[in-house]
Amino acid sequence: MKKIFFNSSLPRSGSTLISNIIAQNQEFYCTPTSGLGDLILNAKNIYAHSQAILAQDKEVMESAFLGFCRAGMQGFFNNITPKEFIVDKSRDWGIHYNLLNMLYPNPKIICMVRDVRSVYCSMEKNFRKNPHRESHIQNAPQLVGTTLDKRINIWADGVPVGISMDRLKDCIQQGIDKKMLFIRYEDLMDNPENEMKRLYEYLELPYYEGHNFKNVAQLTKENDLVHGIYGDHTLRPKFERIPDDYNEILGFELSNNIKNTYKWFYNYFGYV
């Protein structure tokens, strides 16, 4: 039976990077953005609303549904890879910890986080470098998304940033955070070996000494055209931390507004 771990990170926070570092270990298969969570959550929706299922014994159907999901997750990866360890990447996993716990007791969930100012900065940079593509955020006649502060507000109130921040806050409020491993993007870039040792300890596996942080090859691949202009999952050629430029891109006022809006985040994760 395969051992499945979960990567449920903030957008623009290094989830692709951590997946490709882990995948240097030949015992691991790390997914790109995965559809497995969609399959499970859609199955949950059918289980909750199907008249045929509701008409049968409740306890029997609950056991059958959970068994269906467990077998489906194993079958999903059995037909993708022979490797024993899986890291499945989806932003949905963290907030659905309690469901996962029914399928896999004590699931291991990795969550990359990053200074929220840098997250919004990355979104805006992708917006600016793709003027030839549809952003799905602007409507000039209705004055929607026509200024930087309006774009930030749209991202903050929707996907992928707003919903991810809400779910992260809810995980903390529910106490789910105590069962997850958080890795700050900045710490991974500054001291990758230390953070990877923390990761292996959390997964309860021996540390893999073969990680090469100077050369992280792109082992997970996905078609970013599906994700629009914000779906940038291509690794930079060189592993290095780029200086923070949110004040330059967003300006001091908007950067401070973001920090004030997410005081709970900055306090919890120890950002200055």
N, C-alpha and C positions, 0 to 999 in steps of 0.2 A: 504493500500500500504506500502510495506517495504521501510525503509530508508536505502540506501546503501552508505557506506563510503568506502574509498579505502586506502590500505596499499601498497605504492610503494617505497620500501626502497632499499638501497644499499645492495649487497650481504655481508654476514658475519657481519651484523651490528646490529643484535638483532630483526629482523622483526618477527621471531618466538616467541621470548620472549614477545614482546609487544602484539602480538595477544593473547597469553595465559593469560596475565595479564588482558587485556580487557575482555576476555571470562569468567573471574571470575564473571562478572556482568551477571546475568541470562537473562537479556534482550537482550544480544548480541549473535549473531552467528558469529564466526571468522573463516574464511576458512584457510586451509593450502595453499600452492601455488596453485592458482586457474587457471582453464582453461577457465573461463568466458571471459577474455580479448581476448584469441585466437578465441573464437567463434565470438566475435564482430568484430575483425580485419579481420577475414576471410570473414565475411558477408560484410564488407566494400569493400574488394577486389572484391567480386562478383558484388556488386552494381556498382562499378566503371568500370567494364569491360564486364559485361553481355550484349550481343547484344539485348536481349529481353528487358532489362531494358532501355538501351540507346535509343531504338526505340520509347519509350513512352515519355509523357510529363515530362520535367525535374523537374519542381516544384512539380508535383504530386508524382513522384518517390522519390524525396528527402524526402518529408513528409512521404511517405510510409516506406522508409528505416529507418528513425529515429523512427517511431512508431513501426516497427518490432523489433528494438533493445531494445527500452524501455520495450515493452511487453515481449520480450525474457529474459531480465535480471530479471524482476519480476517473470516470470514463472520458471526460473532457480532456484531461491531461494524458491519460494512457494512449490516446490517439494523436497526441502532439509530440511527446518526447519520452524516451526510456529513462530519463534521469529521475533520481529519487526525490530530490528536493525542488520545490516549486516556490517562486515568489510571484504572486498574482497581483497585478497593479490595477487598482480602481479606487477612485476617490470615495466610492460608496461604502467601503468596508468598515471604516472606523465607526460611523454612526449606526451601523447594523451589527455592532459587536454582539449584542445579546442573541440575535439570530444565529450568528456564526458560532457562538458558544454552545448552542443547541446541536449544531452540526459537528463541530470540532471543539471539544472542551478545552478551555484556556487557549484560544487562538492567539497567535503572535502577530501583532500589527505594527509595522514600521511607518512612522509618519515624519517626513521631511518638512521642516518649517523654515521660514525665511523672514527677515525684516519686511513687514508689509509694505513699506515704502518702496522697497526694491521689487516687490511683486507687481505693484501698480506701475512702477517705472518700466518694467519689462513689457507689460501689456501695452503701454503707450509707445514704446519703441517699436514693437511689432506693428502697431497701427501706422506709425509714421513711415516705416520702410516698405509698406505695401499699398501705396496710393493707387496702384493699378488694379487692386482687387476689392471686392465688396467686403466692407467691414461689418455689415449688419448691425451697426451701432449709430449711424447718422441718418437723419432725415432733415435736410436743410429747410424745406418749406415749413416744417413744424418746429424748427429750432431744437431738434433732438440731437445730442451728441456733437454739437457744433463748437464746443469749447473743451479745453482739457478738464476743467473741473466738472463739467457735465458728463464727460466720458468716465471719469473716476466714479461719479455717483451711480452711473448705469452699471458699471462693473461691480460696485459695492452692493447693489440691490438685486443682482442676478447671478448668472453663471459666467465663468466658473469661480470667480473670487468670492462673491457675496455668500453663496450657499456653502462654500467650503469653510469660510470663517464662521458662519453660524453653526455648522456641524461640529467644528472643532470646539467652539465654546460650549456647545451642548455636551460633548464628550467630557469636558472638564467638569461641567455642572453635575453630570450623572455619576462622576467618579470613574468613568471608563478610562480616563487618562492614565490612571495608576497601573493599568494592564497593558499599556502601549509603550513603544519605544520612540521617543522624539529625538530627532537629530537635526540640529540647526545647520543649515546650508553653510553658513560662515565657518562653523567649527569643522565641518567635513573638509572644506577647502584649505583651512589652515593647518589641520592636524588629522589627515585622513586615516592614518594607521590607528590612532587612538579611538576614533569614532567607529571604525570597523571592528575593533576588538570589543567595544561595547555592544555592537550588533550581534556578533557571534555569541557573546555571553548571554544576551537576551534570548537568542534562538536555542541556547543550550547545545551548541555545537563547538567542536574544537576550532580554533582560529586557523585560517588558511594563510600560510606564509607566502603564497605565490602571488599575492595582489601586487600589481604594478601601477602605482599612482602617477607615474610620469607619462604613461602611455595607456589611456583607457580607450580601447577599440569599441566601435559601435557594434554591439552584438544584438541588441533589440532594435527592430526596425518597424516603422509604421508609416502609412501614407498620410502625410500632414495635410494634404488637400481636403481630406475628410473633415478635419478639425477647423478649417478656416485659417485666417491670418494669425490667430493666436496659438495655433498648434505647432509649436517649434520644438521638435523632439530630436534634433540633430546635435550631437555633441561637438563642442569646439575642439579643434585639433590638439590644443595644448591644455593640460590640466593646470589651471592657475586661477586664483581669485582675482577677478576684475574689480578695480576700485569702485566703491559705491558712487553712483552718479545721479541719485534721485533728486538731490537739490538742484542739479543742473537741468535735468529733464522736467521735473515737476515744479520746481521753484520752492523756496523756503516756506512760503505760506501754506501751500497745499501739502507739503511734506509734514509740516507741524500739525496741520489739521488731521492728517491720516494717523499720526502718532497719538493725538488726543482722542480720536474716535476709538482707537483700539488699545486703550490703556490697559485693559485686562490682559491682552496678548503680550504687550511689552513687559508688564510686571511678571507674568507667569513664566515667560521664557528668558527673562533676565536681559533683555535688550536695553541699551542705554538710550 
